[in-house]
C-alpha cells in the first residue's frame, strides 16, 4: 500500500476541486423535483463543471458514460442517468467528481424528491450523521478502523445494513488512491492516520439488509432486498492532527431552503 501524503499547497488545490463539486451539487439541488429526468440533471452538471473550468471526472472513468452517478431509491451507487422522470417520494443519490488543477474532488448527497416518507427521511438523516461521526475520528494517532467503526455502529444502532463491498478511499491526482476506507470495521485496525492524508469518506447505508447485487448494465448497484439506500460523501484532509472538510453541503442546503 502506498499512501500519498499531500502538502498544504496541494490540499488547497484539492479544496478547490472539492468545492467545484459542492457548487455543482448545489446547482443540481435546486433542479431536483418530480417530473425532471436524471439525464437532464446530468447534462446540466456537465455544462456547469466545464463552464467553471473543471473536467467532469466520472465521464469515461473506467468507461462510465456520464458526468453524474445517479442512484434512485434501492440503487446504492453507480446509477446511470436515464430519461425516466423522477416521482414524488423518490430519493436520489447524486455522486459527482471534478478534475481541476490536476486533482480530483469526489462528493455525494442523497436528495428527497418532493415529500418523502418519514422512515426514509430517517435513513437519510442517520447516514449523514454517520458520515460526520466517521469524519470526527480522522485524527492523528487514530487508524482507518476508527472511522469505519464509528460509521458502522451508528448505522447498525438504527437497524440499518452497512454495505461491505463498496468503500471510501484516498483521493488526489487519482480518483482512487490508497488507503481504502470501509464503512465497517474495528477500532484500532488498519493504516495509521497522519497529516497530509486526504480521504473520500462515504457511508453507503441500506434501510434493510447489507446485501447488494449489480444490474446487467455493469454499473448500477442495488440493495438485494429492494429497500432504499442512502449515500453521503465528503473529501477530508488531515491537517494539524484534525479533520479539515474540503467539500461542503452549504450550497446544497441553501438551494433546498429556497425551494
Secondary structure, 3 states (H helix, E strand, C coil): CCECCCCHHHHHHHHHHHHHHHHHHHHHHCCCCCCCEHHHHHHHHHHHHHHCCCEECCCCHHHCCCCEEEEECCEEECCECCCCECCCCCEEEEEEEEEECCEEEEEEEEEECCCCCHHHHHHHHHHHHHHHHHHHCCCCCCEHHHHHHHHHHHHHHCCCEECCCCCEEECCCCCCEEEEECCCCCCCCCCECCCCCEEEECCEEECCCCCEEECCCCCCEEECCCCCEEECEEEEEEECCEEEECCCCHHHHHHHHHC
